[in-house]
Amino acid sequence: MFNTERKNEKGEVEVAICPLCGLRVEFMGAPMVRCYSTGDTYELEEIIWTLKSEVPKETEYDVENIRGNDKLQDFLPNAHPQEDEIEA
């Protein structure tokens, strides 16, 4: 997994923006990057690097449910407390 933030030659922080949906990239893998909003994949070279200071604060990530807000579609297996198992 690659870092979604980097410093440019001037020392300014840049963030990865998805070219498909225009949101911030949550995870970058190799050889392709998946946009979780659209479900499509693209090459690492297609990522748009934008100064962090120029990205509006309301720009969210390209992932809706990775942070545990939907029990049915979570990407994180331990995002929710385990429900008690009933022995039959």
PyMOL commands that set and color helices and strands:
alter all, ss='L'
color gray80, all
select helices_A, chain A and resi 44-46+52-54
alter helices_A, ss='H'
color red, helices_A
select strands_A, chain A and resi 5-7+13-17+32-34+41-43+48-51
alter strands_A, ss='S'
color yellow, strands_A
deselect
rebuild
show_as cartoon
